[in-house]
Amino acid sequence: MEELAFAPIQTEQAAFRLGHSSLQDYNLYAKSLTLYARLALIAEGRVDPSPNEIHRERGKCMSRTILKSANPAEGSATTALQATVAGIIAQVRSEGDAALRSLTAKFDKVERQTITVSEEEKQASWQAVPQQIVEDLRFAAKNIRAFAELQRSSLNEIEHEILPGVHVGHRLIPLASAGIYVPGGRYPLPSTALMGIIPARVAGVTRIAAVSPPDARFGGINPITLVAMQIAGAEEIYCVGGVQAVAALAYGTESIRPVDIIAGPGNAYVTEAKRQVFGHVSIDFLAGPSEVLVIADESADPVLVAADILAQAEHDPRAKPILVATSKQLVDQVLAQMEIQLETLATAEIARSSWEANGWIYLVSDLDEAVAVSNEVAPEHLELHVKSWPSFWRRLTNYGSLFLGQEAPVAFGDYTSGTNHTLPTMGTARLHGGLWVGMFLKTATHQWMTSEGAALLAPVTERFATSEGLLAHAASAAKRKAP
């Protein structure tokens, strides 16, 4: 463990020389620096947190007790992963479809002669999926489409005369093509097909190429995922996944034309592939394992809190479930309920693994501190099991999607409520939101001037350009000056 200390001083004069009003003021300041340095080391995994960490928030000292912290396994060999991904991308760029077929056989254990999903496969998928599931997919798609349309209607083009004769504006131009990645690893994810394809379609993207890895049981894309892709509106569908799919969408092969943007979640290899191709092609964002943070107070139902934590924990052994509670009694009740529910949960092995390895429990003094914890963590999903949520929820600023009250679990957002479930993870909810219709639109500005407007701008522009030494710019403006 690394030791942290601040430099002590003994006199008021020394404090004054360092810019502090008193020796006491300096000591408080130095202790706060020590605290923040310690928090940075905790975040980096170089120091283990003590049972109680004191945080300073907007000048007010508040406390939280960490009852459980993550105990992750050894980290992955990032350099080796990056090299592996780079090699696969290079192979696809060099060999095209041949690489896609050989890599699919190697990683997915499926031999396919064609990457393109045939019309016969598409039609057969409808027969393989129970009618009730088809209706459920249609129900979810309708809500997802309705919400995407609401988002689109909130965006407006602009045309405005900002000065006499000076007209400015912007257009919202759909991207010409989008590649939607639909994972198919541990579970088939037809919901992700809906969440990726529908917003692109609503945005006005004319060409959508959907990709998903084959399921060895079917020799192609899992039928439920294939049906979901068709319901969502994908016309180009390719049976390929992993790094090779991302490379094909970015650079093209004989079968797959390159796209303008790649969207959709995937495993660590897919995420790294998106990172490496970014710049040649646009991407939505880089996403990691699923996360949920539940804020709960004495009014919460421990049965529901436990169920919602386990619902995210079952995603992946690396999922990150977090409980922030104002009551130790509630924490104990939730932990007891988790054990009860794990006894009959078919996915208990994965759920227990992720909870034990990555789960956190914070016991906080009040809801103000709960808000502070949540805003620091910036979780993918944020649930409020608090009756008084209407009084404070707008102070929560960093999250991918927010679920208000105990009747709104993440599961609804994952499937049927209409909001998108492709969301930022790893603290990046501080920086951006999730997948949405606007991600498939370009905001492109324009301007036009009358001779009167040009005469207004020309002298100022000439002087401005001259001050920067860009004399051709200055001359261009000067030629528009009034005679």
C-alpha positions as CSV (number, residue, x, y, z in Angstrom):
1,M,0.0,0.0,0.0
2,E,1.2,3.5,-0.8
3,E,1.5,5.9,2.1
4,L,0.2,9.4,1.7
5,A,1.1,12.4,3.8
6,F,1.1,16.2,3.6
7,A,4.0,18.4,4.5
8,P,3.5,19.8,8.0
9,I,4.5,23.4,8.8
10,Q,4.9,24.9,12.3
11,T,4.3,28.6,12.1
12,E,1.7,31.1,11.0
13,Q,4.4,32.9,9.0
14,A,5.0,29.8,6.9
15,A,1.3,29.5,6.3
16,F,1.1,33.1,5.2
17,R,4.0,32.6,2.8
18,L,2.1,29.8,1.2
19,G,-0.9,32.0,0.7
20,H,-3.1,30.8,3.6
21,S,-4.8,33.0,6.2
22,S,-3.7,30.8,9.2
23,L,-1.8,27.7,10.2
24,Q,-5.2,26.0,10.7
25,D,-6.3,26.9,7.2
26,Y,-3.1,25.4,5.7
27,N,-3.5,22.2,7.6
28,L,-7.2,21.8,6.5
29,Y,-6.1,22.5,2.9
30,A,-3.2,20.0,3.1
31,K,-5.4,17.3,4.5
32,S,-7.9,17.8,1.7
33,L,-5.1,17.4,-0.8
34,T,-4.1,14.2,0.9
35,L,-7.7,12.9,0.8
36,Y,-8.1,13.6,-3.0
37,A,-4.7,12.0,-3.7
38,R,-5.9,9.0,-1.8
39,L,-9.1,8.9,-3.8
40,A,-7.2,9.0,-7.0
41,L,-5.0,6.0,-5.9
42,I,-8.2,4.1,-4.9
43,A,-9.7,4.8,-8.3
44,E,-6.5,3.4,-9.9
45,G,-6.6,0.3,-7.7
46,R,-3.2,1.2,-6.1
47,V,-4.7,1.6,-2.6
48,D,-7.5,-0.3,-0.9
49,P,-10.3,1.9,0.4
50,S,-10.7,2.1,4.2
51,P,-14.2,1.2,5.6
52,N,-15.1,4.9,5.8
53,E,-14.0,7.6,3.3
54,I,-14.8,11.2,3.9
55,H,-15.5,13.3,0.8
56,R,-15.7,17.1,0.4
57,E,-18.6,18.2,-1.8
58,R,-19.1,21.9,-2.5
59,G,-17.5,22.9,0.7
60,K,-19.7,20.6,2.9
61,C,-18.1,17.6,4.5
62,M,-20.2,14.5,4.1
63,S,-19.5,10.8,4.9
64,R,-20.1,7.5,3.3
65,T,-19.2,4.0,4.5
66,I,-18.1,1.5,1.9
67,L,-19.6,-1.8,3.1
68,K,-18.5,-3.8,0.0
69,S,-16.0,-2.9,-2.7
70,A,-15.1,-4.6,-6.0
71,N,-12.6,-7.5,-5.9
72,P,-11.9,-8.0,-9.6
73,A,-9.8,-10.7,-11.1
74,E,-6.5,-9.9,-12.7
75,G,-6.9,-7.4,-15.5
76,S,-6.7,-8.4,-19.2
77,A,-3.5,-8.0,-21.2
78,T,-4.5,-4.8,-22.9
79,T,-1.4,-4.7,-25.2
80,A,-1.9,-8.2,-26.4
81,L,-5.6,-7.6,-27.0
82,Q,-4.8,-4.5,-29.1
83,A,-2.3,-6.4,-31.1
84,T,-4.7,-9.2,-31.8
85,V,-7.4,-6.8,-32.9
86,A,-5.0,-4.9,-35.2
87,G,-4.0,-8.2,-36.8
88,I,-7.5,-9.2,-37.5
89,I,-8.3,-5.8,-39.0
90,A,-5.3,-6.1,-41.2
91,Q,-6.3,-9.6,-42.3
92,V,-9.8,-8.5,-43.3
93,R,-8.4,-5.5,-45.2
94,S,-6.0,-7.8,-47.1
95,E,-8.2,-10.9,-47.7
96,G,-11.8,-9.5,-47.7
97,D,-14.5,-12.1,-47.6
98,A,-12.0,-15.0,-47.4
99,A,-10.9,-13.6,-44.0
100,L,-14.4,-13.3,-42.8
101,R,-15.2,-16.9,-43.6
102,S,-12.0,-18.3,-42.0
103,L,-12.3,-16.1,-38.9
104,T,-15.9,-17.1,-38.5
105,A,-14.9,-20.8,-38.7
106,K,-12.1,-20.2,-36.2
107,F,-14.0,-18.1,-33.5
108,D,-17.6,-19.1,-34.0
109,K,-17.1,-22.7,-35.1
110,V,-19.4,-22.2,-38.1
111,E,-18.6,-22.8,-41.7
112,R,-20.4,-20.5,-44.1
113,Q,-20.0,-20.1,-47.8
114,T,-21.6,-16.7,-47.9
115,I,-21.6,-13.8,-45.5
116,T,-24.8,-12.3,-46.7
117,V,-27.9,-13.7,-45.1
118,S,-30.1,-15.0,-47.9
119,E,-33.8,-14.3,-48.4
120,E,-34.5,-18.0,-47.7
121,E,-32.7,-17.6,-44.3
122,K,-34.8,-14.5,-43.5
123,Q,-38.0,-16.2,-44.3
124,A,-37.1,-19.4,-42.4
125,S,-36.4,-17.4,-39.3
126,W,-40.0,-16.3,-39.0
127,Q,-41.1,-20.0,-38.8
128,A,-38.5,-20.7,-36.1
129,V,-39.7,-18.0,-33.7
130,P,-43.0,-18.5,-31.6
131,Q,-45.7,-16.1,-32.7
132,Q,-46.0,-14.6,-29.2
133,I,-42.3,-13.7,-29.3
134,V,-42.8,-12.0,-32.7
135,E,-45.7,-10.0,-31.3
136,D,-43.5,-9.0,-28.3
137,L,-40.8,-7.9,-30.6
138,R,-43.3,-5.8,-32.5
139,F,-44.6,-4.3,-29.3
140,A,-41.1,-3.2,-28.2
141,A,-40.3,-2.0,-31.7
142,K,-43.4,0.2,-31.8
143,N,-42.3,1.9,-28.5
144,I,-38.7,2.3,-29.5
145,R,-39.8,3.8,-32.8
146,A,-42.2,6.2,-31.1
147,F,-39.6,7.5,-28.7
148,A,-37.0,7.9,-31.6
149,E,-39.6,9.9,-33.5
150,L,-40.2,12.1,-30.5
151,Q,-36.4,12.7,-30.3
152,R,-36.3,13.5,-34.0
153,S,-39.2,15.9,-33.7
154,S,-37.3,17.8,-31.0
155,L,-34.5,18.7,-33.4
156,N,-35.1,21.6,-35.8
157,E,-33.3,23.1,-38.7
158,I,-32.5,26.8,-38.5
159,E,-32.7,29.7,-40.9
160,H,-32.2,33.2,-39.5
161,E,-31.2,36.7,-40.6
162,I,-28.7,37.4,-37.9
163,L,-27.8,40.9,-39.4
164,P,-29.5,42.8,-42.3
165,G,-28.6,40.8,-45.3
166,V,-26.7,38.1,-43.4
167,H,-28.5,34.8,-43.4
168,V,-27.3,31.8,-41.4
169,G,-28.7,28.4,-40.7
170,H,-28.1,24.7,-40.2
171,R,-29.5,21.5,-41.8
172,L,-29.9,18.1,-40.2
173,I,-28.6,15.7,-42.8
174,P,-28.9,11.9,-42.2
175,L,-25.7,9.9,-42.7
176,A,-25.8,7.9,-45.9
177,S,-25.1,4.6,-44.3
178,A,-24.9,2.9,-40.9
179,G,-23.5,-0.4,-39.7
180,I,-25.4,-1.8,-36.7
181,Y,-23.5,-4.4,-34.6
182,V,-25.7,-6.9,-32.7
183,P,-23.9,-9.1,-30.2
184,G,-24.6,-12.8,-30.1
185,G,-22.3,-14.3,-27.5
186,R,-23.6,-15.4,-24.1
187,Y,-27.2,-14.6,-25.0
188,P,-29.0,-13.7,-28.3
189,L,-29.8,-10.0,-28.1
190,P,-32.7,-9.2,-30.4
191,S,-33.5,-6.1,-28.3
192,T,-30.1,-4.6,-29.4
193,A,-31.1,-5.1,-33.0
194,L,-34.2,-3.0,-32.4
195,M,-32.3,-0.4,-30.4
196,G,-29.7,0.1,-33.1
197,I,-31.5,-0.2,-36.3
198,I,-34.7,1.7,-35.5
199,P,-33.1,5.1,-34.5
200,A,-31.0,5.0,-37.7
201,R,-34.1,4.3,-39.7
202,V,-36.0,7.2,-38.0
203,A,-33.1,9.5,-38.6
204,G,-33.4,8.9,-42.3
205,V,-30.3,6.7,-42.9
206,T,-31.0,5.2,-46.3
207,R,-28.6,2.2,-46.1
208,I,-28.4,0.1,-42.9
209,A,-26.1,-2.9,-42.8
210,A,-26.8,-5.1,-39.7
211,V,-24.2,-7.7,-38.6
212,S,-24.3,-10.4,-36.0
213,P,-22.2,-13.5,-35.3
214,P,-23.6,-17.0,-36.1
215,D,-25.1,-19.2,-33.5
216,A,-23.5,-22.7,-33.9
217,R,-26.9,-24.3,-33.1
218,F,-28.4,-22.8,-36.2
219,G,-25.5,-22.3,-38.6
220,G,-26.4,-18.7,-38.9
221,I,-27.7,-15.7,-36.9
222,N,-30.1,-16.8,-34.1
223,P,-33.6,-16.7,-35.6
224,I,-35.0,-14.4,-32.9
225,T,-32.3,-11.9,-33.7
226,L,-32.8,-12.2,-37.4
227,V,-36.5,-11.6,-37.0
228,A,-35.8,-8.6,-34.8
229,M,-33.5,-7.1,-37.5
230,Q,-36.2,-7.4,-40.1
231,I,-38.9,-5.9,-37.8
232,A,-36.5,-3.0,-37.2
233,G,-36.1,-2.3,-40.9
234,A,-32.7,-3.7,-41.8
235,E,-32.5,-4.9,-45.4
236,E,-28.8,-5.7,-45.6
237,I,-28.0,-8.4,-43.0
238,Y,-24.6,-10.2,-42.7
239,C,-23.7,-13.2,-40.6
240,V,-20.4,-12.1,-39.2
241,G,-19.4,-10.9,-35.8
242,G,-16.4,-9.9,-33.7
243,V,-13.5,-7.8,-34.8
244,Q,-13.9,-9.0,-38.4
245,A,-17.4,-7.6,-38.6
246,V,-16.2,-4.2,-37.4
247,A,-13.3,-4.2,-39.9
248,A,-15.6,-5.2,-42.8
249,L,-18.1,-2.4,-42.0
250,A,-15.2,0.1,-41.7
251,Y,-13.1,-0.8,-44.8
252,G,-15.4,-3.0,-46.9
253,T,-15.0,-6.5,-48.5
254,E,-16.4,-8.1,-51.6
255,S,-19.8,-8.6,-49.9
256,I,-20.0,-5.7,-47.5
257,R,-19.7,-2.1,-48.6
258,P,-18.1,0.3,-46.0
259,V,-20.4,2.5,-43.9
260,D,-20.2,6.0,-42.4
261,I,-20.9,5.0,-38.8
262,I,-20.7,1.8,-36.7
263,A,-23.1,1.6,-33.7
264,G,-23.9,-1.1,-31.2
265,P,-22.2,-2.7,-28.2
266,G,-19.9,-5.7,-28.1
267,N,-17.2,-7.5,-26.1
268,A,-13.8,-6.1,-25.3
269,Y,-12.5,-7.1,-28.7
270,V,-15.3,-5.5,-30.6
271,T,-14.9,-2.3,-28.5
272,E,-11.2,-2.2,-29.2
273,A,-11.9,-2.7,-32.9
274,K,-14.3,0.2,-32.9
275,R,-11.6,2.3,-31.2
276,Q,-9.0,1.3,-33.9
277,V,-11.2,2.1,-36.9
278,F,-12.5,5.4,-35.4
279,G,-11.5,8.3,-37.7
280,H,-11.8,6.2,-40.8
281,V,-15.4,5.7,-39.9
282,S,-17.5,7.3,-37.2
283,I,-18.7,5.2,-34.1
284,D,-21.3,5.7,-31.5
285,F,-19.0,5.3,-28.4
286,L,-16.9,2.8,-26.6
287,A,-18.9,0.7,-24.1
288,G,-17.8,-1.7,-21.5
289,P,-19.6,-4.2,-19.2
290,S,-23.1,-3.4,-18.0
291,E,-23.6,-1.2,-14.9
292,V,-26.4,-0.4,-12.5
293,L,-26.5,1.9,-9.5
294,V,-29.5,1.7,-7.2
295,I,-30.2,4.5,-4.7
296,A,-32.5,3.2,-2.0
297,D,-33.8,4.6,1.3
298,E,-36.0,3.3,4.1
299,S,-39.0,3.3,1.8
300,A,-37.5,0.8,-0.7
301,D,-38.7,-2.7,-1.1
302,P,-35.7,-5.0,-0.6
303,V,-37.2,-7.7,-2.8
304,L,-37.4,-5.3,-5.8
305,V,-33.9,-3.8,-5.1
306,A,-32.4,-7.3,-4.9
307,A,-34.2,-8.3,-8.1
308,D,-33.0,-5.3,-10.0
309,I,-29.3,-5.7,-8.9
310,L,-29.3,-9.3,-10.0
311,A,-31.0,-8.4,-13.3
312,Q,-27.8,-6.5,-14.2
313,A,-25.4,-8.8,-12.5
314,E,-26.5,-11.7,-14.8
315,H,-25.4,-9.9,-17.9
316,D,-21.7,-10.7,-17.6
317,P,-19.1,-11.8,-15.0
318,R,-17.7,-8.3,-15.4
319,A,-21.0,-6.4,-14.8
320,K,-20.9,-3.8,-12.1
321,P,-23.8,-3.6,-9.7
322,I,-23.8,-0.9,-7.1
323,L,-26.1,-0.3,-4.1
324,V,-26.2,3.2,-2.5
325,A,-28.4,3.0,0.7
326,T,-29.3,5.4,3.5
327,S,-30.2,2.4,5.8
328,K,-28.0,-0.4,7.1
329,Q,-31.1,-2.4,7.9
330,L,-32.1,-2.1,4.2
331,V,-28.7,-3.2,3.1
332,D,-29.0,-6.4,5.2
333,Q,-32.5,-7.1,3.9
334,V,-31.3,-6.6,0.3
335,L,-28.4,-9.0,0.8
336,A,-30.7,-11.6,2.4
337,Q,-33.1,-11.3,-0.5
338,M,-30.3,-11.7,-3.1
339,E,-29.4,-15.0,-1.5
340,I,-33.0,-16.1,-1.6
341,Q,-33.4,-15.1,-5.2
342,L,-30.1,-16.6,-6.3
343,E,-31.3,-20.0,-5.1
344,T,-33.8,-20.3,-7.9
345,L,-32.2,-18.1,-10.6
346,A,-31.0,-20.0,-13.6
347,T,-28.3,-17.5,-14.3
348,A,-27.1,-17.5,-10.6
349,E,-23.6,-18.5,-11.4
350,I,-22.9,-15.4,-13.5
351,A,-25.0,-13.1,-11.3
352,R,-23.2,-14.2,-8.1
353,S,-19.8,-14.0,-9.8
354,S,-20.3,-10.4,-11.0
355,W,-21.7,-9.3,-7.6
356,E,-18.9,-10.9,-5.7
357,A,-16.1,-9.6,-8.0
358,N,-17.5,-6.2,-9.0
359,G,-20.3,-5.2,-6.6
360,W,-20.2,-2.2,-4.4
361,I,-22.3,-1.1,-1.4
362,Y,-22.2,2.5,-0.1
363,L,-24.0,3.4,3.2
364,V,-24.6,7.1,3.0
365,S,-25.7,9.6,5.6
366,D,-28.5,11.1,3.5
367,L,-29.8,11.5,-0.1
368,D,-27.6,14.5,-0.7
369,E,-24.6,12.1,-0.3
370,A,-26.3,9.5,-2.4
371,V,-26.6,12.0,-5.2
372,A,-22.9,12.9,-4.8
373,V,-21.9,9.2,-5.0
374,S,-24.0,8.7,-8.1
375,N,-22.7,11.7,-9.9
376,E,-19.1,10.6,-9.2
377,V,-19.7,7.1,-10.4
378,A,-21.7,8.2,-13.6
379,P,-23.4,4.8,-14.0
380,E,-24.9,3.3,-17.2
381,H,-28.2,2.7,-15.5
382,L,-29.5,4.6,-12.4
383,E,-32.5,3.5,-10.4
384,L,-34.2,5.5,-7.6
385,H,-36.0,3.3,-5.1
386,V,-37.0,6.4,-3.1
387,K,-40.5,7.7,-2.6
388,S,-39.3,11.3,-2.6
389,W,-37.5,11.1,-5.9
390,P,-39.5,14.0,-7.5
391,S,-37.9,16.4,-5.0
392,F,-34.2,15.7,-6.0
393,W,-33.9,13.7,-9.3
394,R,-32.9,16.7,-11.4
395,R,-29.7,17.1,-9.3
396,L,-28.6,13.8,-10.8
397,T,-26.5,14.7,-13.8
398,N,-24.3,11.8,-14.8
399,Y,-26.1,8.7,-16.0
400,G,-26.9,6.8,-19.2
401,S,-30.6,6.3,-18.4
402,L,-32.5,7.0,-15.3
403,F,-35.3,4.9,-13.8
404,L,-37.5,6.9,-11.4
405,G,-39.3,5.0,-8.6
406,Q,-39.6,1.3,-7.8
407,E,-42.1,0.6,-10.6
408,A,-39.5,1.5,-13.3
409,P,-36.8,-1.2,-13.4
410,V,-33.9,-1.2,-15.9
411,A,-35.5,-4.3,-17.4
412,F,-38.3,-2.2,-18.9
413,G,-35.7,0.2,-20.5
414,D,-33.7,-2.8,-21.8
415,Y,-36.7,-4.1,-23.7
416,T,-40.0,-2.3,-23.9
417,S,-40.4,1.2,-22.6
418,G,-38.9,2.8,-25.7
419,T,-35.8,4.5,-24.5
420,N,-32.5,3.1,-25.8
421,H,-30.5,0.6,-23.9
422,T,-27.2,1.2,-25.7
423,L,-25.6,3.5,-23.1
424,P,-22.3,4.9,-21.9
425,T,-20.3,2.9,-19.3
426,M,-17.0,3.2,-17.4
427,G,-17.8,6.7,-16.1
428,T,-18.3,8.1,-19.6
429,A,-21.9,9.2,-18.8
430,R,-20.1,12.3,-17.5
431,L,-19.3,13.1,-21.1
432,H,-22.2,11.9,-23.3
433,G,-25.5,10.2,-23.4
434,G,-26.5,6.9,-25.1
435,L,-27.4,5.9,-28.6
436,W,-30.2,8.1,-30.0
437,V,-31.6,9.3,-33.3
438,G,-29.3,12.4,-33.3
439,M,-26.2,10.1,-33.6
440,F,-27.2,9.4,-37.2
441,L,-27.6,13.0,-38.2
442,K,-25.0,15.6,-39.2
443,T,-25.6,19.3,-38.2
444,A,-24.3,21.2,-41.2
445,T,-24.2,25.0,-41.2
446,H,-24.7,27.4,-44.1
447,Q,-24.8,31.1,-44.8
448,W,-25.8,33.5,-47.6
449,M,-25.5,37.3,-47.9
450,T,-26.9,40.1,-49.9
451,S,-24.6,42.8,-51.1
452,E,-25.8,44.8,-48.0
453,G,-24.9,42.0,-45.7
454,A,-21.5,41.5,-47.3
455,A,-20.7,45.2,-46.9
456,L,-21.4,44.9,-43.2
457,L,-19.1,41.9,-42.7
458,A,-16.3,42.8,-45.1
459,P,-14.3,45.6,-43.2
460,V,-14.4,43.7,-39.9
461,T,-13.4,40.5,-41.6
462,E,-10.5,42.2,-43.4
463,R,-9.1,43.7,-40.2
464,F,-9.5,40.4,-38.3
465,A,-7.8,38.4,-41.0
466,T,-5.0,40.9,-41.3
467,S,-4.4,40.7,-37.5
468,E,-3.8,37.0,-37.9
469,G,-1.5,37.5,-40.9
470,L,-3.8,35.7,-43.3
471,L,-3.7,38.3,-46.1
472,A,-5.5,36.3,-48.8
473,H,-8.4,36.0,-46.4
474,A,-8.3,39.8,-45.9
475,A,-8.2,40.4,-49.7
476,S,-11.2,38.0,-50.2
477,A,-13.2,40.0,-47.7
478,A,-12.0,43.4,-49.0
479,K,-13.4,42.6,-52.5
480,R,-16.9,42.5,-51.0
481,K,-16.6,45.9,-49.3
482,A,-19.1,48.6,-50.3
483,P,-17.9,50.8,-53.2
